[in-house]
Each structure stands twice: as C-alpha cells, then as structure tokens.
Amino acid sequence: MSADWMLNGVSVSADGADKRLLLNDVNLHFKAGQITLLLGRNGAGKSTLLETMAGIRTLQEGTIGLGDDSLWVSTGHRKKLNRDVMLRFGISMQHAESQWFASTVREELLYSLKPYRLKGEEANRRMEYALAEAGLATELLERDPWTLSGGQQRRLTLACLLACEPEWLLLDEPTAGLDADGVRRLCAVLEAHRAAGRGAVVATHDLDALLPLADAVAVVSGGTVREAAAAAAVAHAAAAPQALCALAELRAEAALPPLAPARSGGGAPWPEPREVAAVLAAELMRPGRVLGGAGAVVSGKVADAKLLTGAIVDDIANKQPYTGPSLAATELLRPDRFDPRALILVYLVLAASIFAQRTLLELSLAAIVTMMLLVPFRTLIWPWVRVIRAYAVLIAILCFIGGVTFTPLSFDWTKALPIVLRLGKLLLIMLLGMPMLKLMTPFRLQRSIEQSFGWLSRINVPIHSFALLVTLIFRFIPLLTGEWERFAKLAHARGKAVTALRTVPFSMLQSVMIPYVRSILRLAEQMADALEARGFGYTKRKPTYGFRLRFGRSDAILFIAAAFSSVLLFLIASVL
C-alpha cells in the first residue's frame, strides 16, 4: 500500500522578474489507492501543482510529504530534494514531446530506469511489459521518439512511467492526442494501478473518459485548490446536466436567487447568460458580499460546470493580493517602452565612459554610478545572478594567480591591479547589457536597424538580411537558455536528480550535452522552415512597414541620465 500525499500551506511563485503567486496556501490530502482528478481552466495552476509535487518547482512556503517522508529536506541553510521520495513517483509532462532527448525509444526507456539501477534482464523485462501495457510494438525500440506520431509519443510517455513501477502517477492531460484505444488502455492502466493499492493524480479536461474512474475531484482556480470531493459526490454530480449543476452550485452559494415563477412555467430551465451576469454583478455590488467560500467542496461535473459558467465567482472569491512589481515598475520594464536605438546609444555612451576609467578609485565610482542607473531595472538582472557570481569568482582567481609570487612566497598587488581594472570594466559593461535583452523585442530591434540603415540597400548593402540575422541571434539566446532549463527539468523529473533546480548535475552532463546540441539544431531547422514559410528572404525593394519607431519622452529621459552620468565619469577621470 502506498503512502498519502500531504500538502500543507504550499505557495509557489513564478520564475524571473514576475513574482506573482502561482499557487497560494494550498492544503491537500491525496489518499493512496485512489485516483484524484484535478480540474480547472487553462492557466489555473494544474500543471504547476503537479510539477510542485514532483519537485521541479521551488517552494515559496509550505511543506510537501509522501507519508512520513518530506519531499524537501534541510541541509544547513539550503533545502534539497529527498531522493527516496523522488523514486516513489513518476510524472508525465503536458506536452509529450517536451521530454524526449535520446536518439531511440530504447534509450528513453533506459534513461527513465537508470536511477533505479536495475540489471539488464530486469530492465528488459520492464521495458517489454511497459510497451505492451501502453500498446506499443517492440519494433519501435530503435525508432527516434521524434519520428513517432503524437499518440505514440503519448503512449511512450506512459510506458516510461510504467517501466519504473512507481507508487504514484502524476499525469498532466494524459488523454491528449490519444485515440479511443489509447484512452481505453490508459483507463485500464489506472484501474490496475489503483487495484495494486497505488495512487494517481490526474490533471485533465477529459471528464467523459476519466470521471467514471475518479475516486475524488479537486478544483484548481486562481492558484488555490478546493479540497477533493468524495467518490459519492462525484457520482451524484455526473448524473445532472452541466448547466443545471452550475445553477445549483450558484444558488447553493446564494449567488443567484431561486428560479423565477415565470420561468418555471415554461421555456428553458435556465436563464440567459446576460441574466446570470446581471444578477452576479448586483450581488457583487452588495457591501460585504463574498461569493464562494474558501472551504467549499466542488466535485465531478459540477466542478467543471462551475468552471465554465461560474468563472466570475471563482475569480472574485479567490483573487489574491498582487505581489509582483509595482505598476510603475511594470510600465518601465515593458519591452516596447524604449526605442532600441536609444537603448543602444545609451549603452555605447556608458560603455565608453567606463572604459575611460584608469584607477581603482575611478572604477569604484563608475561601479557606484552603474549600480544607481540599474536600480530601476534590477529585476531584469536577477536571473543572471549566477553568471555574475561566477564571473566575480573568476576575477578573484585570476587576480590571485596574477599577483602571487613564490620566491619568496608573497602577493604583489601591483601585478593584480591591471587584471582587476580590465575585468572589472568588462563586468560593469556586461551588467549594463543584461537588461537590454528584456527591454527590447527582437522584432523592434530589427525594425530599428532597418529604419536607421535602410538607405544602404540602395547601394546593394544587404541591410535587411543583416537586420534579420541580428534578430535571429537575439531570438536564439532565450531559446538556448530555455532548452537548457528543459533538460534540467528532465534531469529532476526523469533522472531523479536532487541538485538545485534549473541545473543539470555534473554526473549527467555527458549524457545531456550531445542531445542538447541536437535539440538546438532541431530548433534552428524549425525556425528556418518557419521563416521560409512566412516569406523571409524575399525582401521587396520598397518594403511596407506596419509601424515605425520614434523617439519618445522615455527615450529622452534615459539618454539624459546616461549622458549626465557619462560626463560625470569623464570629469572624475580627468580630475583624478
């Protein structure tokens, strides 16, 4: 018999500069030997909840435990994943193709089995069993997973999980892309899994197929989760039409008045959407009115119906305080706030002034000015903290190597100073350039190059091709980091790594690097096909632009601040 999942006060924030809460104070109990469905609109937080349970989302607050074992364990001032817990469950991603990186189906299955350290015969037995249960032929073992159809890839996802024989299955939209036979096989697998005393948590919109199997249902809405309902409530809810169930829920919450006598005599048994909206709006205007209690239990098709027709109720009842950047900061960080030409000009002016600094005191003053200029954009630099830290460590190491002498053993600061100055200037210039990737979109950068140097095309300079090349480079940098983060997620979800999230353990680098390069090349090929399909490369002699960039007030203020800082640094350099 498996252990129960316990989630207490779980909160999860978005990555990057946007620190809004994706999950807020979630308290759940998933019982072993049961199948629990997670329902909710797109973006409600179902996938986030599953990824949090799988340890591939960082906890902001709260605890997650499987039986008596905690998913996260404290090691000094940091927390790391509990490998024993990681080996007891398996998760399938919403998009099956997002988890492939091996060259054959066999290698994909072996990668999933690797953390369990099985011998050859046992591994082969499990692979054959998993393929048979998922409805895949053994002839596919030597095929590239990317060459399989969408339904076959979804079946392979299930096979990778079944081969590991986990106590718990965490499935995200498992019926997507499956045909009728695939859905029947999935249901049979879930029933057998439950019969063995094991549990499953399934995020789905396919109630017709999975609701009859469900022992309980939980509704995810606005980052909160309503407690799972009992099986009896689910079965009872399934018997009524969704529209009637939605009305019953709203009336139970006192959000709608009883059925009007005029309507009870004939016509449709439910009001028009405009009537429902008008009544809800009137109820919301009442002082102290709160719709939908936080502890309400919603089950079965009632839950789905409420999600469909009672959206406004959940949005009002479950809204959370905004914890991200202020509105002024958000406006300042918009990618269309500044003209790319102004950003590049500001960057060049500041970089020139930093290069002009010659002493350690001048460099220190330049660092202070740079930090002051970057304060409004600090949230855009935060994702690069690890790179900045690594570069600072590199500077320290190179300074030590450059300044140390062995005859006699001593440290000569005059030898290390030039290293500090050169690499310190590069660090400041690098810091200035980091926000630029987020302050302009690749398309706006392309347009700025075309507007500024488009006249060169008259003398046969391929300026439009150059602008497209620059745009592709800027587009590809986020793709590189995004792919690496995807492989880091795979290392934790399938490889059961317990290192820091968004990093690949050193022991897995060898098995990841070649697939990572292959994945980048595949992305480049897809991008080339997309560009060709959209007509890039066939530039007209006189192109027609949908919009033109213009310098605005924000650009002027930014340039004045940069110019003033640059002049100040030049004056300091000349005086000192």
Order of alpha helices (4+ residues) and beta strands (2+ residues): beta-beta-beta-alpha-beta-beta-beta-beta-alpha-beta-alpha-alpha-alpha-beta-alpha-beta-alpha-beta-beta-alpha-alpha-alpha-alpha-alpha-alpha-alpha-alpha-alpha-alpha-alpha-beta-beta-alpha-alpha-alpha-alpha-alpha-alpha
